Amino acid sequence: MDNFEKYALAIMVVFGALIIGGLMAVHIAWAHKAGFLYALGAAVVAWSAGFAVLFDKPRLYGLLLLVTTALITASVVVLVR
């Protein structure tokens, strides 16, 4: 494994599974369907951002991180309301 593969795997695991997975669990527990779907979308986009790193596509990676940030923000807004 080279450095790109290690970094891509770290992105997939940390963002996709741990952080956003916890946000999804909160929305399931509090029965917020819209927030759960935003968090699920953020998890999918963050997971795919790992492939952008793996294939050395920095612009695509930046775009995917912006989309992930927007979806996480929308999910937190649903949670706070």
C-alpha positions as CSV (number, residue, x, y, z in Angstrom):
1,M,0.0,0.0,0.0
2,D,1.3,3.4,-0.9
3,N,0.4,6.7,0.9
4,F,-2.6,7.4,-1.4
5,E,-4.2,4.1,-0.6
6,K,-3.7,4.5,3.2
7,Y,-5.1,8.0,3.1
8,A,-8.1,6.9,1.0
9,L,-8.8,4.1,3.4
10,A,-8.6,6.5,6.3
11,I,-11.1,8.8,4.7
12,M,-13.5,6.0,4.0
13,V,-13.4,4.6,7.5
14,V,-13.2,7.7,9.6
15,F,-15.8,9.9,7.8
16,G,-18.0,7.3,6.3
17,A,-18.3,4.9,9.2
18,L,-17.5,6.6,12.5
19,I,-18.5,10.2,12.3
20,I,-21.4,10.1,10.0
21,G,-22.5,6.7,11.3
22,G,-22.9,8.3,14.7
23,L,-25.0,11.1,13.2
24,M,-27.2,8.6,11.5
25,A,-27.7,6.7,14.8
26,V,-28.8,9.8,16.5
27,H,-31.4,10.5,13.8
28,I,-32.7,6.9,14.0
29,A,-33.0,7.1,17.8
30,W,-34.9,10.5,17.6
31,A,-36.9,9.4,14.6
32,H,-35.8,12.2,12.2
33,K,-36.2,10.7,8.8
34,A,-34.9,13.7,6.8
35,G,-31.8,14.1,9.0
36,F,-31.0,10.4,8.6
37,L,-31.3,10.7,4.8
38,Y,-29.0,13.7,4.8
39,A,-26.5,11.8,6.9
40,L,-26.7,8.7,4.7
41,G,-26.1,10.8,1.7
42,A,-23.1,12.4,3.4
43,A,-21.7,9.0,4.2
44,V,-22.0,7.8,0.6
45,V,-20.3,10.9,-0.7
46,A,-17.6,10.8,1.9
47,W,-17.0,7.1,1.0
48,S,-16.7,7.9,-2.6
49,A,-14.2,10.7,-1.8
50,G,-11.8,8.0,-0.9
51,F,-11.8,6.8,-4.5
52,A,-11.0,10.3,-5.7
53,V,-7.9,10.3,-3.5
54,L,-7.1,6.8,-4.6
55,F,-7.2,7.8,-8.3
56,D,-5.5,11.1,-7.7
57,K,-8.3,13.5,-8.6
58,P,-7.8,16.5,-6.3
59,R,-10.6,18.7,-7.8
60,L,-13.1,15.9,-7.6
61,Y,-12.0,15.2,-4.0
62,G,-12.5,18.9,-3.1
63,L,-16.0,18.9,-4.7
64,L,-17.0,15.8,-2.9
65,L,-15.8,17.2,0.4
66,L,-17.9,20.3,-0.2
67,V,-21.0,18.2,-0.9
68,T,-20.3,16.1,2.2
69,T,-20.0,19.2,4.3
70,A,-23.3,20.6,3.0
71,L,-25.1,17.4,3.7
72,I,-23.7,17.1,7.2
73,T,-24.7,20.7,7.9
74,A,-28.2,20.0,6.7
75,S,-28.4,16.9,8.9
76,V,-27.2,18.9,11.9
77,V,-29.8,21.6,11.2
78,V,-32.6,19.0,11.1
79,L,-31.2,17.6,14.4
80,V,-31.2,21.0,16.1
81,R,-34.7,22.0,15.0
